[in-house]
Amino acid sequence: MPPKGRIEVKEIICKGCGLCVDACPQHVIILAEDRINAKGYHPAELSLDGCTGCGICAIICPEAAITVYRQVAPAKENQ
């Protein structure tokens, strides 16, 4: 089973530069075309399931606007 993750974007500081969109290896981040933030930018958002929580988007974001969460697999019990 592939790892699962999700991102949260602090929309108030996102400048809609699109670096995270270009860097996402799963191609699941888009710029929201239907809304703008208080600074007038289209913020990034997770568009589809498929995020693995790799963190590349958070690393490349010049505004540090992205927080990545990765689901931890349950520990296997030794028998």
C-alpha positions as CSV (number, residue, x, y, z in Angstrom):
1,M,0.0,0.0,0.0
2,P,1.5,3.4,-1.0
3,P,2.0,6.0,1.7
4,K,-0.7,8.5,2.2
5,G,-0.4,12.2,3.0
6,R,-2.1,15.5,2.8
7,I,-1.0,19.1,2.9
8,E,-2.4,22.3,4.5
9,V,-1.6,25.6,2.8
10,K,-1.6,28.8,4.9
11,E,-3.5,30.7,2.3
12,I,-2.9,34.1,3.8
13,I,0.8,33.9,3.0
14,C,0.7,31.8,-0.2
15,K,1.7,34.0,-3.2
16,G,0.5,31.5,-5.8
17,C,4.0,31.2,-7.4
18,G,3.2,27.6,-8.5
19,L,6.6,26.2,-7.5
20,C,4.8,23.5,-5.4
21,V,2.6,22.6,-8.4
22,D,5.6,22.1,-10.6
23,A,7.6,20.2,-8.0
24,C,4.9,17.7,-6.9
25,P,5.9,14.3,-8.2
26,Q,2.3,13.0,-7.8
27,H,0.8,16.0,-9.7
28,V,-1.9,16.6,-7.0
29,I,-1.4,20.3,-6.2
30,I,-3.1,23.0,-8.1
31,L,-3.6,26.8,-7.8
32,A,-7.2,27.4,-6.8
33,E,-8.8,29.2,-9.7
34,D,-12.1,29.8,-7.9
35,R,-10.8,32.0,-5.1
36,I,-8.1,34.5,-4.2
37,N,-6.5,35.2,-0.8
38,A,-6.4,38.6,0.9
39,K,-3.3,39.6,-1.1
40,G,-4.9,38.8,-4.4
41,Y,-3.2,35.5,-5.2
42,H,-4.7,32.2,-6.2
43,P,-3.5,29.9,-3.3
44,A,-2.2,26.4,-3.8
45,E,-4.4,23.5,-2.7
46,L,-4.5,19.7,-2.8
47,S,-6.7,18.7,-5.8
48,L,-6.8,14.9,-5.7
49,D,-6.1,11.9,-3.6
50,G,-2.7,10.6,-4.2
51,C,-0.5,12.8,-2.0
52,T,2.2,10.6,-0.4
53,G,3.4,13.2,2.1
54,C,6.9,13.4,0.5
55,G,7.3,17.0,1.6
56,I,8.9,18.3,-1.6
57,C,6.2,21.0,-1.9
58,A,7.0,22.3,1.6
59,I,10.7,22.3,1.0
60,I,10.4,24.3,-2.3
61,C,7.8,26.8,-1.0
62,P,9.7,30.2,-0.6
63,E,7.0,31.4,1.9
64,A,7.0,28.3,4.1
65,A,3.2,28.2,3.5
66,I,2.8,24.4,3.3
67,T,2.6,21.9,6.1
68,V,2.8,18.2,5.2
69,Y,1.1,15.4,7.1
70,R,2.0,11.8,6.4
71,Q,-0.1,8.9,7.6
72,V,2.0,6.5,9.7
73,A,1.5,2.8,9.0
74,P,0.5,0.9,12.1
75,A,3.3,-1.1,13.8
76,K,3.3,-4.8,13.1
77,E,3.3,-7.0,16.1
78,N,5.9,-9.7,16.4
79,Q,4.4,-13.1,16.8
